Amino acid sequence: MTAPVIDAAAIHPISLRLHTLENNLVLAPMAGVSNLPFRLIAREAGAAMGVSETISAKGLVMGGHKTRRLLDTSPREKPVAFQLFGSEPATLAEACRRLADEGVEWIDLNVGCPVKKFIRNCAGSSLLRDLPRAVRIVSAMRQSFPGTFSVKMRTGWDDASIVAPEFARMCVDEGAELLSVHGRTRAQQYTGRANRDVIREVVEAVPGTPVLANGDITRAADVFEMLRDTGAAGVMIGRGSVGNPWIFQQALELAQGGALRRPTPSERYTTIEQHIDLMRRAFSDPTAFASNLKKYVAAYSKGMHGGNRFRQAALQSSDLDEILGLTRDFFTRTDRAA
Ligand SMILES: Cc1cc2nc3c(=O)[nH]c(=O)nc-3n(C[C@H](O)[C@H](O)[C@H](O)COP(=O)(O)O)c2cc1C
């Protein structure tokens, strides 16, 4: 394996027409995960911005209450991108108009989601099989939205149809200002490795437009390898930040010549407490709070001594107070260091 290249110049701001990202580390959109509490935790840990969970354009236009909850935000997380999915250009354009009227400053389009429900509805990565439709959507959204507009894509439908470089060019021709590329095909789902060569091809296809490279960044050092291998302007980090939001701070510190520093048990617990507090405010329904909480405390305990037993107990419970108690007991024990 090539030695990681920690290069101070690798971390830098990204300037767009209307926004400047203070660095080039971005939290990926993750349904059920990249909600307001976690986006704020990631920002606190050093991410320059977060992208929301994916939001149905149709649901927004129809005024669904659950859909609207996904727009929850706070001035503290500016800038934030709200990601839309859909298949009908007119519906996506209407959703963009409404969000612009509500003051949303950044919209991202989902051209990557591989799940069957999306595919059946010609949304998400299904659009990679129908570029004319994808381009009509990009164009309609761009024309209806004066704010920052970006597109997140996979590399293609399958290995025989790698279209990301071509599609990226089309998006930029239509006015997309930033692109994110998850280096996998739809057929790969989440298996195999993210293909950095294709990400590089995208970067080279759209000179002048920032590309965020995404996929398999699990350690801070991976940020630098990804940037070196792809030439991308920045990175987007998903699963590697769940339970480890410190990955953003660690990358920033490595770039400044620091050593990799893991959070002390007390720093870890401080973050978890902050996260719990944000969840408490975000979830008025105790059942939803409990299920969100379990997801994160399980992730925070990964790699910690006794973590298996803690996860078993916490994941089995549906009682909010019990999960909170188990969490406090587990993370305040000083012999749990990861
Ligand atoms: C639980 C989960 C939910 C996701 N939801 C979305 C989503 O709503 N929109 C999207 O564009 N990508 C979504 N993704 C894909 C991620 O944004 C990212 O592209 C992918 O996980 C690869 O990056 P990673 O290896 O850093 O996690 C999701 C991924 C996961 C694991």
The ligand as a Gaussian input file, in Angstrom:
#p B3LYP/6-31G(d) Opt

LIG

0 1
 C      -27.352000       4.859000       5.825000
 C      -26.971000       5.572000       4.548000
 C      -27.859000       6.470000       3.982000
 C      -27.527000       7.137000       2.810000
 N      -28.406000       8.050000       2.304000
 C      -28.034000       8.794000       1.226000
 C      -28.867000       9.844000       0.771000
 O      -29.922000      10.139000       1.350000
 N      -28.462000      10.550000      -0.334000
 C      -27.281000      10.262000      -0.980000
 O      -26.941000      10.928000      -1.969000
 N      -26.470000       9.288000      -0.543000
 C      -26.811000       8.566000       0.538000
 N      -25.961000       7.618000       1.019000
 C      -24.647000       7.435000       0.385000
 C      -23.582000       8.266000       1.087000
 O      -23.831000       9.651000       0.945000
 C      -22.183000       7.969000       0.494000
 O      -22.204000       8.275000      -0.875000
 C      -21.782000       6.508000       0.646000
 O      -22.099000       6.013000       1.933000
 C      -20.280000       6.319000       0.394000
 O      -19.514000       7.143000       1.235000
 P      -18.868000       6.611000       2.616000
 O      -18.023000       5.397000       2.269000
 O      -18.070000       7.768000       3.115000
 O      -19.991000       6.227000       3.513000
 C      -26.283000       6.896000       2.175000
 C      -25.395000       6.002000       2.748000
 C      -25.719000       5.344000       3.920000
 C      -24.719000       4.374000       4.510000

